[in-house]
Amino acid sequence: MNSAPATSDSHPPAPIWRRLMAMLYDSLLCIALVFVVTAVYTGLHKLLINIGLFSDRYATMAEPGGSIGHDPVLTLVLAGSLWLFFGFFWRRAGQTLGMQTWRIRVENADGSVVSWSQALLRIVAGVVSWATFGLGWLWQWLDPQHRSWTDRLSGSRTVQLPKRNKKQ
């Protein structure tokens, strides 16, 4: 399923408070994902060392105090995992679990779901938005179409969905 039902332009832009609440919900899921991926990565790495397929590169990364330094492979694995997490949900229905809760959706102007490259651009713009102390999110107050940097850079928009009737 590669596209959500097309929507009209009648959906208003999602307000910043809804976006932030969805981000809070999704951040909890992302923290859990990072823990699980790190545990699996570390376990597989130790297994491959024990059977002799990998050398113990952790020994060379160990700092004098005994802690492990930066692992660029793990960093790439975690970044890829987060891209797959968001990309999966945004490509499936335009919504992560947090976005479903707060009734917002990411979509293209014609109502279709974003592409994998748009998902990557949204993630990069999101990191830059946070790195600038939230300026990328506050930007939507200045933009005539109420788009954040993530919307602008990816060529998509974040809309608020109407409440669903309980009778349906």
Order of alpha helices (4+ residues) and beta strands (2+ residues): alpha-alpha-alpha-alpha-beta-alpha-alpha-alpha-beta
